[in-house]
């Protein structure tokens, strides 16, 4: 059974390189939740995946490109990335965000 309560301090931090740190908060049968910390101007380059992605900016912000459109997000904003659509992130300031993927996302090709 999946963990029902997650203590942020107990979740392993995975250094993705180039100022990006991931924490795998939770995984159910059909979705998973990731916590991100990104240094100012750090990037997650253009990529696609078969999962839908919902995200929420806790602090800081992003220049988020989805397809051909670029958006400026800040604290309190949310985003939805459709499956198989190219997208990328550039952090604006020290940034913290939560992502939910459905179905479960386990591969991270930019992992160092």
Secondary structure, 3 states (H helix, E strand, C coil): CCCCCCCHHHCCCEEEECCEEEEEEEECCCEEEEEEEECCCCEEEEECCCCEEEEEEEECEEEEEECCEEEEEECCCEEEECCCCCEEEEECCCEEEEEEEECCCCCCCCCC
